[in-house]
Amino acid sequence: NLGAVLRRRLEEIKEKHKSVGDVRSIGLFGAVELVKDREKKTPFNTYEDKMKGNPLMSDKVAKAAMEKGVYLNTWVSHFIIAPRIIINKEDLSLGLDVVDQALDVSDKEVI
């Protein structure tokens, strides 16, 4: 079950990265919340930052992933993981490995 693989890997990513506040998934649709303070659940950015055009941490992480061929849909303080519906376990794992590596960008800026 690839949905179970996604959920398990997201939980592992949450445990590994101090900039991940929470992860959620249902089937092959997941979300990763980015925080600069996990204990207080303080996001890196706010809607005001987006409205002002300030650089968003979610965009920085997505850029790092995109440089390795994995595209992420970003919002203010989280990004979405939504692989193509027809995917095998190896490709899903490869994409999540890239996400895992890209999160080093946000880990460097945690309080």
N, CA, C and O atoms as CSV, one atom per row, in Angstrom:
chain,resi,resn,atom,element,x,y,z
A,1,ASN,N,N,0.840,-1.178,0.000
A,1,ASN,CA,C,0.000,0.000,0.000
A,1,ASN,C,C,0.889,1.247,0.000
A,1,ASN,O,O,1.579,1.519,0.983
A,2,LEU,N,N,0.872,1.992,-1.084
A,2,LEU,CA,C,1.751,3.156,-1.204
A,2,LEU,C,C,1.347,4.305,-0.278
A,2,LEU,O,O,2.191,5.099,0.135
A,3,GLY,N,N,0.066,4.389,0.042
A,3,GLY,CA,C,-0.367,5.395,1.014
A,3,GLY,C,C,0.285,5.166,2.367
A,3,GLY,O,O,0.673,6.119,3.043
A,4,ALA,N,N,0.406,3.911,2.764
A,4,ALA,CA,C,1.061,3.566,4.030
A,4,ALA,C,C,2.553,3.878,3.967
A,4,ALA,O,O,3.142,4.311,4.957
A,5,VAL,N,N,3.158,3.659,2.814
A,5,VAL,CA,C,4.577,3.994,2.636
A,5,VAL,C,C,4.772,5.499,2.797
A,5,VAL,O,O,5.688,5.940,3.491
A,6,LEU,N,N,3.910,6.284,2.154
A,6,LEU,CA,C,4.002,7.746,2.264
A,6,LEU,C,C,3.849,8.185,3.712
A,6,LEU,O,O,4.645,8.982,4.208
A,7,ARG,N,N,2.841,7.674,4.386
A,7,ARG,CA,C,2.597,8.061,5.784
A,7,ARG,C,C,3.812,7.721,6.670
A,7,ARG,O,O,4.248,8.543,7.476
A,8,ARG,N,N,4.348,6.505,6.508
A,8,ARG,CA,C,5.502,6.081,7.325
A,8,ARG,C,C,6.710,6.968,7.074
A,8,ARG,O,O,7.375,7.402,8.014
A,9,ARG,N,N,6.995,7.239,5.796
A,9,ARG,CA,C,8.160,8.073,5.460
A,9,ARG,C,C,7.984,9.498,5.968
A,9,ARG,O,O,8.945,10.109,6.436
A,10,LEU,N,N,6.767,10.036,5.880
A,10,LEU,CA,C,6.535,11.384,6.395
A,10,LEU,C,C,6.767,11.442,7.898
A,10,LEU,O,O,7.328,12.414,8.404
A,11,GLU,N,N,6.343,10.419,8.607
A,11,GLU,CA,C,6.592,10.373,10.059
A,11,GLU,C,C,8.096,10.301,10.341
A,11,GLU,O,O,8.582,10.944,11.272
A,12,GLU,N,N,8.828,9.527,9.548
A,12,GLU,CA,C,10.284,9.451,9.718
A,12,GLU,C,C,10.924,10.803,9.437
A,12,GLU,O,O,11.830,11.222,10.156
A,13,ILE,N,N,10.462,11.481,8.407
A,13,ILE,CA,C,10.980,12.812,8.057
A,13,ILE,C,C,10.697,13.785,9.189
A,13,ILE,O,O,11.553,14.602,9.530
A,14,LYS,N,N,9.512,13.712,9.774
A,14,LYS,CA,C,9.167,14.596,10.906
A,14,LYS,C,C,10.116,14.377,12.078
A,14,LYS,O,O,10.581,15.335,12.696
A,15,GLU,N,N,10.397,13.128,12.375
A,15,GLU,CA,C,11.294,12.828,13.493
A,15,GLU,C,C,12.721,13.308,13.225
A,15,GLU,O,O,13.418,13.725,14.150
A,16,LYS,N,N,13.148,13.253,11.993
A,16,LYS,CA,C,14.521,13.604,11.627
A,16,LYS,C,C,14.764,15.104,11.559
A,16,LYS,O,O,15.842,15.577,11.921
A,17,HIS,N,N,13.780,15.849,11.101
A,17,HIS,CA,C,13.989,17.278,10.818
A,17,HIS,C,C,13.331,18.169,11.862
A,17,HIS,O,O,12.117,18.133,12.059
A,18,LYS,N,N,14.156,18.967,12.522
A,18,LYS,CA,C,13.650,19.848,13.580
A,18,LYS,C,C,12.800,20.985,13.034
A,18,LYS,O,O,12.112,21.657,13.802
A,19,SER,N,N,12.832,21.214,11.736
A,19,SER,CA,C,12.011,22.269,11.132
A,19,SER,C,C,10.637,21.770,10.688
A,19,SER,O,O,9.842,22.545,10.156
A,20,VAL,N,N,10.354,20.501,10.899
A,20,VAL,CA,C,9.049,19.952,10.536
A,20,VAL,C,C,8.176,19.925,11.792
A,20,VAL,O,O,8.451,19.192,12.742
A,21,GLY,N,N,7.121,20.736,11.773
A,21,GLY,CA,C,6.224,20.799,12.919
A,21,GLY,C,C,5.227,19.666,12.934
A,21,GLY,O,O,4.908,19.121,13.991
A,22,ASP,N,N,4.732,19.308,11.752
A,22,ASP,CA,C,3.759,18.230,11.659
A,22,ASP,C,C,3.698,17.730,10.223
A,22,ASP,O,O,4.092,18.429,9.289
A,23,VAL,N,N,3.207,16.534,10.066
A,23,VAL,CA,C,2.964,15.952,8.748
A,23,VAL,C,C,1.569,15.333,8.779
A,23,VAL,O,O,1.093,14.876,9.818
A,24,ARG,N,N,0.933,15.332,7.616
A,24,ARG,CA,C,-0.386,14.730,7.478
A,24,ARG,C,C,-0.444,14.035,6.133
A,24,ARG,O,O,0.234,14.435,5.187
A,25,SER,N,N,-1.259,12.988,6.052
A,25,SER,CA,C,-1.445,12.354,4.751
A,25,SER,C,C,-2.731,11.543,4.745
A,25,SER,O,O,-3.221,11.082,5.776
A,26,ILE,N,N,-3.244,11.395,3.551
A,26,ILE,CA,C,-4.361,10.502,3.291
A,26,ILE,C,C,-4.127,9.951,1.889
A,26,ILE,O,O,-4.010,10.708,0.926
A,27,GLY,N,N,-4.061,8.652,1.786
A,27,GLY,CA,C,-3.728,8.057,0.497
A,27,GLY,C,C,-2.378,8.559,0.015
A,27,GLY,O,O,-1.401,8.537,0.764
A,28,LEU,N,N,-2.317,9.007,-1.225
A,28,LEU,CA,C,-1.078,9.545,-1.800
A,28,LEU,C,C,-1.055,11.070,-1.783
A,28,LEU,O,O,-0.471,11.693,-2.670
A,29,PHE,N,N,-1.683,11.668,-0.788
A,29,PHE,CA,C,-1.713,13.122,-0.654
A,29,PHE,C,C,-1.187,13.458,0.732
A,29,PHE,O,O,-1.740,13.007,1.736
A,30,GLY,N,N,-0.116,14.253,0.792
A,30,GLY,CA,C,0.482,14.573,2.082
A,30,GLY,C,C,0.833,16.040,2.204
A,30,GLY,O,O,0.880,16.765,1.211
A,31,ALA,N,N,1.077,16.471,3.429
A,31,ALA,CA,C,1.476,17.849,3.698
A,31,ALA,C,C,2.543,17.855,4.784
A,31,ALA,O,O,2.514,17.046,5.712
A,32,VAL,N,N,3.485,18.784,4.648
A,32,VAL,CA,C,4.568,18.944,5.614
A,32,VAL,C,C,4.541,20.398,6.082
A,32,VAL,O,O,4.677,21.322,5.280
A,33,GLU,N,N,4.365,20.586,7.382
A,33,GLU,CA,C,4.331,21.917,7.982
A,33,GLU,C,C,5.741,22.298,8.436
A,33,GLU,O,O,6.426,21.512,9.092
A,34,LEU,N,N,6.166,23.512,8.080
A,34,LEU,CA,C,7.490,23.991,8.455
A,34,LEU,C,C,7.385,24.982,9.614
A,34,LEU,O,O,6.562,25.897,9.589
A,35,VAL,N,N,8.224,24.789,10.619
A,35,VAL,CA,C,8.229,25.673,11.786
A,35,VAL,C,C,9.662,26.052,12.148
A,35,VAL,O,O,10.601,25.280,11.951
A,36,LYS,N,N,9.800,27.260,12.683
A,36,LYS,CA,C,11.136,27.658,13.145
A,36,LYS,C,C,11.332,27.313,14.615
A,36,LYS,O,O,12.456,27.343,15.116
A,37,ASP,N,N,10.239,26.983,15.312
A,37,ASP,CA,C,10.305,26.547,16.701
A,37,ASP,C,C,9.264,25.442,16.879
A,37,ASP,O,O,8.068,25.713,16.983
A,38,ARG,N,N,9.725,24.216,16.913
A,38,ARG,CA,C,8.801,23.069,16.981
A,38,ARG,C,C,7.991,23.067,18.267
A,38,ARG,O,O,6.800,22.758,18.250
A,39,GLU,N,N,8.622,23.408,19.373
A,39,GLU,CA,C,7.935,23.380,20.664
A,39,GLU,C,C,6.760,24.355,20.690
A,39,GLU,O,O,5.680,24.023,21.178
A,40,LYS,N,N,6.978,25.553,20.164
A,40,LYS,CA,C,5.930,26.580,20.153
A,40,LYS,C,C,5.080,26.540,18.887
A,40,LYS,O,O,4.091,27.264,18.781
A,41,LYS,N,N,5.467,25.683,17.913
A,41,LYS,CA,C,4.764,25.570,16.628
A,41,LYS,C,C,4.755,26.909,15.870
A,41,LYS,O,O,3.785,27.245,15.191
A,42,THR,N,N,5.844,27.653,16.000
A,42,THR,CA,C,5.961,28.952,15.333
A,42,THR,C,C,6.353,28.749,13.876
A,42,THR,O,O,7.429,28.220,13.596
A,43,PRO,N,N,5.493,29.163,12.942
A,43,PRO,CA,C,5.832,28.986,11.526
A,43,PRO,C,C,6.943,29.946,11.106
A,43,PRO,O,O,7.147,30.992,11.722
A,44,PHE,N,N,7.654,29.571,10.047
A,44,PHE,CA,C,8.680,30.460,9.507
A,44,PHE,C,C,8.059,31.732,8.948
A,44,PHE,O,O,8.628,32.816,9.072
A,45,ASN,N,N,6.895,31.596,8.336
A,45,ASN,CA,C,6.281,32.727,7.646
A,45,ASN,C,C,4.801,32.849,7.982
A,45,ASN,O,O,4.178,31.918,8.493
A,46,THR,N,N,4.258,34.025,7.681
A,46,THR,CA,C,2.841,34.320,7.897
A,46,THR,C,C,2.220,34.750,6.571
A,46,THR,O,O,2.921,34.976,5.585
A,47,TYR,N,N,0.898,34.857,6.568
A,47,TYR,CA,C,0.211,35.343,5.370
A,47,TYR,C,C,0.672,36.759,5.022
A,47,TYR,O,O,0.726,37.131,3.849
A,48,GLU,N,N,1.003,37.540,6.044
A,48,GLU,CA,C,1.512,38.901,5.809
A,48,GLU,C,C,2.814,38.850,5.011
A,48,GLU,O,O,3.018,39.657,4.104
A,49,ASP,N,N,3.693,37.908,5.342
A,49,ASP,CA,C,4.941,37.741,4.584
A,49,ASP,C,C,4.634,37.466,3.114
A,49,ASP,O,O,5.271,38.025,2.221
A,50,LYS,N,N,3.656,36.605,2.877
A,50,LYS,CA,C,3.293,36.274,1.499
A,50,LYS,C,C,2.739,37.495,0.776
A,50,LYS,O,O,3.100,37.755,-0.372
A,51,MET,N,N,1.872,38.238,1.437
A,51,MET,CA,C,1.265,39.423,0.829
A,51,MET,C,C,2.314,40.486,0.494
A,51,MET,O,O,2.189,41.202,-0.500
A,52,LYS,N,N,3.349,40.580,1.336
A,52,LYS,CA,C,4.417,41.556,1.110
A,52,LYS,C,C,5.450,41.067,0.105
A,52,LYS,O,O,6.320,41.826,-0.321
A,53,GLY,N,N,5.352,39.798,-0.270
A,53,GLY,CA,C,6.318,39.236,-1.215
A,53,GLY,C,C,7.631,38.830,-0.583
A,53,GLY,O,O,8.636,38.667,-1.275
A,54,ASN,N,N,7.627,38.663,0.754
A,54,ASN,CA,C,8.845,38.219,1.440
A,54,ASN,C,C,9.157,36.775,1.061
A,54,ASN,O,O,8.242,36.000,0.784
A,55,PRO,N,N,10.431,36.408,1.044
A,55,PRO,CA,C,10.792,35.021,0.728
A,55,PRO,C,C,10.182,34.067,1.757
A,55,PRO,O,O,10.260,34.306,2.962
A,56,LEU,N,N,9.580,32.993,1.271
A,56,LEU,CA,C,8.955,32.008,2.145
A,56,LEU,C,C,9.860,30.784,2.270
A,56,LEU,O,O,10.459,30.340,1.291
A,57,MET,N,N,9.950,30.245,3.484
A,57,MET,CA,C,10.773,29.062,3.700
A,57,MET,C,C,10.260,27.884,2.869
A,57,MET,O,O,11.051,27.095,2.353
A,58,SER,N,N,8.954,27.767,2.742
A,58,SER,CA,C,8.413,26.661,1.944
A,58,SER,C,C,8.902,26.745,0.502
A,58,SER,O,O,9.153,25.718,-0.130
A,59,ASP,N,N,9.038,27.957,-0.020
A,59,ASP,CA,C,9.555,28.125,-1.385
A,59,ASP,C,C,11.037,27.778,-1.469
A,59,ASP,O,O,11.492,27.240,-2.478
A,60,LYS,N,N,11.788,28.080,-0.422
A,60,LYS,CA,C,13.216,27.747,-0.407
A,60,LYS,C,C,13.415,26.229,-0.413
A,60,LYS,O,O,14.284,25.709,-1.113
A,61,VAL,N,N,12.598,25.530,0.375
A,61,VAL,CA,C,12.673,24.061,0.413
A,61,VAL,C,C,12.254,23.497,-0.942
A,61,VAL,O,O,12.888,22.580,-1.462
A,62,ALA,N,N,11.187,24.048,-1.508
A,62,ALA,CA,C,10.713,23.570,-2.815
A,62,ALA,C,C,11.771,23.791,-3.886
A,62,ALA,O,O,11.950,22.945,-4.762
A,63,LYS,N,N,12.469,24.911,-3.826
A,63,LYS,CA,C,13.522,25.180,-4.808
A,63,LYS,C,C,14.610,24.106,-4.727
A,63,LYS,O,O,15.071,23.603,-5.752
A,64,ALA,N,N,15.015,23.761,-3.498
A,64,ALA,CA,C,16.038,22.723,-3.326
A,64,ALA,C,C,15.560,21.383,-3.882
A,64,ALA,O,O,16.343,20.646,-4.482
A,65,ALA,N,N,14.283,21.063,-3.688
A,65,ALA,CA,C,13.738,19.814,-4.227
A,65,ALA,C,C,13.628,19.876,-5.746
A,65,ALA,O,O,13.925,18.899,-6.433
A,66,MET,N,N,13.204,21.013,-6.264
A,66,MET,CA,C,13.027,21.168,-7.706
A,66,MET,C,C,14.348,21.062,-8.453
A,66,MET,O,O,14.385,20.599,-9.593
A,67,GLU,N,N,15.423,21.487,-7.818
A,67,GLU,CA,C,16.734,21.377,-8.440
A,67,GLU,C,C,17.117,19.909,-8.669
A,67,GLU,O,O,17.994,19.602,-9.476
A,68,LYS,N,N,16.437,19.008,-7.939
A,68,LYS,CA,C,16.693,17.569,-8.098
A,68,LYS,C,C,15.514,16.867,-8.774
A,68,LYS,O,O,15.408,15.641,-8.737
A,69,GLY,N,N,14.626,17.658,-9.393
A,69,GLY,CA,C,13.545,17.086,-10.189
A,69,GLY,C,C,12.266,16.738,-9.466
A,69,GLY,O,O,11.394,16.095,-10.051
A,70,VAL,N,N,12.119,17.142,-8.200
A,70,VAL,CA,C,10.889,16.871,-7.456
A,70,VAL,C,C,10.156,18.193,-7.250
A,70,VAL,O,O,10.694,19.127,-6.655
A,71,TYR,N,N,8.939,18.259,-7.741
A,71,TYR,CA,C,8.159,19.491,-7.683
A,71,TYR,C,C,7.183,19.444,-6.514
A,71,TYR,O,O,6.457,18.466,-6.332
A,72,LEU,N,N,7.177,20.522,-5.721
A,72,LEU,CA,C,6.319,20.627,-4.549
A,72,LEU,C,C,5.411,21.844,-4.696
A,72,LEU,O,O,5.841,22.898,-5.164
A,73,ASN,N,N,4.164,21.690,-4.295
A,73,ASN,CA,C,3.234,22.809,-4.265
A,73,ASN,C,C,3.339,23.444,-2.884
A,73,ASN,O,O,3.116,22.778,-1.873
A,74,THR,N,N,3.679,24.727,-2.839
A,74,THR,CA,C,3.910,25.387,-1.557
A,74,THR,C,C,2.775,26.323,-1.183
A,74,THR,O,O,2.065,26.856,-2.036
A,75,TRP,N,N,2.630,26.504,0.113
A,75,TRP,CA,C,1.716,27.483,0.683
A,75,TRP,C,C,2.557,28.345,1.607
A,75,TRP,O,O,3.778,28.381,1.457
A,76,VAL,N,N,1.964,29.021,2.527
A,76,VAL,CA,C,2.717,29.947,3.378
A,76,VAL,C,C,3.689,29.203,4.295
A,76,VAL,O,O,4.878,29.521,4.326
A,77,SER,N,N,3.194,28.226,5.032
A,77,SER,CA,C,4.063,27.557,6.002
A,77,SER,C,C,4.091,26.039,5.825
A,77,SER,O,O,4.511,25.318,6.730
A,78,HIS,N,N,3.650,25.554,4.673
A,78,HIS,CA,C,3.719,24.119,4.419
A,78,HIS,C,C,3.804,23.857,2.924
A,78,HIS,O,O,3.594,24.747,2.101
A,79,PHE,N,N,4.117,22.615,2.600
A,79,PHE,CA,C,4.096,22.212,1.204
A,79,PHE,C,C,3.360,20.879,1.087
A,79,PHE,O,O,3.225,20.116,2.043
A,80,ILE,N,N,2.897,20.647,-0.126
A,80,ILE,CA,C,2.081,19.479,-0.426
A,80,ILE,C,C,2.907,18.438,-1.177
A,80,ILE,O,O,3.719,18.773,-2.039
A,81,ILE,N,N,2.688,17.187,-0.838
A,81,ILE,CA,C,3.277,16.073,-1.581
A,81,ILE,C,C,2.110,15.345,-2.244
A,81,ILE,O,O,1.244,14.788,-1.568
A,82,ALA,N,N,2.100,15.358,-3.560
A,82,ALA,CA,C,1.021,14.713,-4.315
A,82,ALA,C,C,1.622,14.062,-5.562
A,82,ALA,O,O,1.554,14.629,-6.653
A,83,PRO,N,N,2.207,12.873,-5.404
A,83,PRO,CA,C,2.812,12.214,-6.561
A,83,PRO,C,C,1.747,11.793,-7.574
A,83,PRO,O,O,0.559,11.725,-7.259
A,84,ARG,N,N,2.189,11.521,-8.757
A,84,ARG,CA,C,1.251,11.043,-9.775
A,84,ARG,C,C,0.564,9.780,-9.250
A,84,ARG,O,O,1.131,9.038,-8.448
A,85,ILE,N,N,-0.634,9.555,-9.705
A,85,ILE,CA,C,-1.417,8.426,-9.223
A,85,ILE,C,C,-0.779,7.084,-9.603
A,85,ILE,O,O,-0.824,6.130,-8.827
A,86,ILE,N,N,-0.193,7.019,-10.787
A,86,ILE,CA,C,0.465,5.782,-11.200
A,86,ILE,C,C,1.948,5.935,-10.886
A,86,ILE,O,O,2.702,6.545,-11.644
A,87,ILE,N,N,2.346,5.370,-9.757
A,87,ILE,CA,C,3.730,5.471,-9.285
A,87,ILE,C,C,4.082,4.160,-8.607
A,87,ILE,O,O,3.224,3.490,-8.032
A,88,ASN,N,N,5.345,3.809,-8.681
A,88,ASN,CA,C,5.773,2.590,-7.971
A,88,ASN,C,C,6.498,2.990,-6.686
A,88,ASN,O,O,6.822,4.159,-6.477
A,89,LYS,N,N,6.740,2.015,-5.848
A,89,LYS,CA,C,7.355,2.263,-4.544
A,89,LYS,C,C,8.741,2.889,-4.681
A,89,LYS,O,O,9.105,3.763,-3.895
A,90,GLU,N,N,9.513,2.451,-5.670
A,90,GLU,CA,C,10.871,2.972,-5.849
A,90,GLU,C,C,10.847,4.460,-6.198
A,90,GLU,O,O,11.625,5.238,-5.646
A,91,ASP,N,N,9.953,4.863,-7.115
A,91,ASP,CA,C,9.875,6.280,-7.487
A,91,ASP,C,C,9.364,7.131,-6.334
A,91,ASP,O,O,9.849,8.241,-6.119
A,92,LEU,N,N,8.387,6.617,-5.590
A,92,LEU,CA,C,7.885,7.335,-4.425
A,92,LEU,C,C,9.004,7.525,-3.407
A,92,LEU,O,O,9.173,8.614,-2.859
A,93,SER,N,N,9.764,6.468,-3.157
A,93,SER,CA,C,10.874,6.550,-2.203
A,93,SER,C,C,11.943,7.523,-2.663
A,93,SER,O,O,12.494,8.271,-1.855
A,94,LEU,N,N,12.239,7.519,-3.945
A,94,LEU,CA,C,13.225,8.448,-4.498
A,94,LEU,C,C,12.778,9.897,-4.297
A,94,LEU,O,O,13.566,10.745,-3.878
A,95,GLY,N,N,11.514,10.171,-4.596
A,95,GLY,CA,C,10.991,11.529,-4.402
A,95,GLY,C,C,11.034,11.957,-2.949
A,95,GLY,O,O,11.377,13.100,-2.646
A,96,LEU,N,N,10.690,11.052,-2.050
A,96,LEU,CA,C,10.728,11.382,-0.624
A,96,LEU,C,C,12.149,11.534,-0.117
A,96,LEU,O,O,12.391,12.298,0.817
A,97,ASP,N,N,13.091,10.820,-0.713
A,97,ASP,CA,C,14.506,11.025,-0.364
A,97,ASP,C,C,14.935,12.449,-0.711
A,97,ASP,O,O,15.669,13.083,0.047
A,98,VAL,N,N,14.480,12.942,-1.848
A,98,VAL,CA,C,14.808,14.314,-2.270
A,98,VAL,C,C,14.170,15.321,-1.305
A,98,VAL,O,O,14.818,16.291,-0.913
A,99,VAL,N,N,12.919,15.101,-0.923
A,99,VAL,CA,C,12.254,15.979,0.051
A,99,VAL,C,C,13.031,15.973,1.357
A,99,VAL,O,O,13.259,17.026,1.953
A,100,ASP,N,N,13.430,14.810,1.797
A,100,ASP,CA,C,14.220,14.656,3.024
A,100,ASP,C,C,15.490,15.517,2.947
A,100,ASP,O,O,15.815,16.229,3.898
A,101,GLN,N,N,16.193,15.452,1.839
A,101,GLN,CA,C,17.418,16.243,1.659
A,101,GLN,C,C,17.116,17.736,1.597
A,101,GLN,O,O,17.862,18.542,2.153
A,102,ALA,N,N,16.035,18.107,0.929
A,102,ALA,CA,C,15.692,19.523,0.770
A,102,ALA,C,C,15.360,20.186,2.099
A,102,ALA,O,O,15.547,21.392,2.256
A,103,LEU,N,N,14.872,19.412,3.049
A,103,LEU,CA,C,14.530,19.960,4.352
A,103,LEU,C,C,15.749,20.407,5.159
A,103,LEU,O,O,15.603,21.077,6.181
A,104,ASP,N,N,16.939,20.042,4.711
A,104,ASP,CA,C,18.145,20.566,5.356
A,104,ASP,C,C,18.180,22.088,5.264
A,104,ASP,O,O,18.748,22.749,6.133
A,105,VAL,N,N,17.576,22.647,4.215
A,105,VAL,CA,C,17.514,24.100,4.024
A,105,VAL,C,C,16.794,24.752,5.199
A,105,VAL,O,O,17.289,25.727,5.764
A,106,SER,N,N,15.639,24.226,5.567
A,106,SER,CA,C,14.874,24.826,6.666
A,106,SER,C,C,15.473,24.473,8.029
A,106,SER,O,O,15.386,25.272,8.961
A,107,ASP,N,N,16.075,23.302,8.159
A,107,ASP,CA,C,16.695,22.932,9.441
A,107,ASP,C,C,17.790,23.922,9.838
A,107,ASP,O,O,18.006,24.173,11.023
A,108,LYS,N,N,18.473,24.477,8.852
A,108,LYS,CA,C,19.563,25.414,9.138
A,108,LYS,C,C,19.073,26.720,9.735
A,108,LYS,O,O,19.864,27.474,10.302
A,109,GLU,N,N,17.764,27.005,9.616
A,109,GLU,CA,C,17.251,28.291,10.091
A,109,GLU,C,C,16.317,28.155,11.278
A,109,GLU,O,O,15.608,29.103,11.619
A,110,VAL,N,N,16.304,26.987,11.916
A,110,VAL,CA,C,15.482,26.772,13.099
A,110,VAL,C,C,16.088,27.529,14.267
A,110,VAL,O,O,17.309,27.631,14.393
A,111,ILE,N,N,15.213,28.065,15.125
A,111,ILE,CA,C,15.676,28.809,16.312
A,111,ILE,C,C,16.353,27.850,17.281
A,111,ILE,O,O,16.815,28.268,18.342
